[in-house]
Amino acid sequence: MRSAKNAGRRLKERSKPTIWVYAGGVPRFLALCLAAIVAMPLLAQPQPRPQILSRLTWFDRAGTRLGGIGPVADHGNLELSPDGTRVAVAVTDHAQETRDIWIYDAKSGDRTRFTSDPADENWLIWSSDSQRVVLNSFGREHLDLFEAAARSLEPHTVLMQDSVAKWPVSWSRDGRFLLYVTNSRTTNNDIWVLPLAGDRKPYPFLQTEASENWAAFSPDGKWVAYSSTDTGTIEVYVSPFPSNGKRWRVSADGGSQARWRRDGSEIFYLAQDRTVIAASVTISGNEFTLNGYDPLFEIRHPYGAYHAFDVTEDAKRFLVNTLVVSPGGATVVASLQVPKVQ
């Protein structure tokens, strides 16, 4: 996630200065030195963000392409609304070099811009009834979490406002708790809990020297699936909520971006070779059982730091942020074939 973090608007490239070198009165080596000194700031100028284009594309469990949603754009994180009618996507505004949240109609592909201020908004999650949203905002002076109605950002409630970068990743079905990820120089990515009632004092769910990420509440709110790098490889785990120190490993050979099936019977995650894996699970009381794996299909997505896919309530269709153009200019054809990793 850190590689995609943008804590504010990038500086625009300044125009190239004119360097005047007089023919007389100035030794040639001195003129060259002066020219080099004047030109030095140019070397430090930030390069424009590479042009990366993708399209939101539906696939079935076999990897058959079913169709696309909306236009080709520089899409980041995506999140389907629980009712399946809309999808929130972070889209890059290359004129401003920031991301804004857009809401796409999941059927027609029509889209509406949800945020348009100079700050960078790159992550949005939905309430269980699809009526409210929580999103982050990376401004010049502070880094915020907002709650608003799904139909409009205004009016909105500021949930958190400080200097710590935050990504909201999961909202419990009963609406009482929010999971969000932070970043620290000493503990990397950590998972925190924000109670939305009572004293609303945040507390850590997982905070270690490893990187913990991609947290997701189970449908009943009693478990959390997440990724951790504490073994040296990023893997998917499940722990009770609230945490009691126990955990069960879900992924076989690396995994991230875990998402629960709405009935809690499967956990979908992305393997290291970009295959979407369906893990069959059973929960009985305080015990978690992994029943087996079903590799579904490989995907080609543009960013490892954003959710590359989401899944419908019946788990029969997957919405994938499918790469179309890479930074090097190579085109990946979004055909009926399953995208292959090169």
BELDA-V850428 format. One record per helix or strand of 2 or more residues. SS is the DSSP state (2 for helix, 1 for strand). FROM is the first residue (numbers start at 1). TO is the last residue. Records with the same first field share a line. If there is no record, write none. Layout:
BEGIN
SS = FROM-TO  FROM-TO
END
This chain:
BEGIN
2 = 2-4  28-43
1 = 53-60  65-73  75-80  86-93  98-105  111-113  124-126  132-138  143-149  156-162  166-171  177-184  188-195  203-206  212-217  223-228  235-240  248-249  256-260  266-270  275-284  287-298  309-311  317-325
END
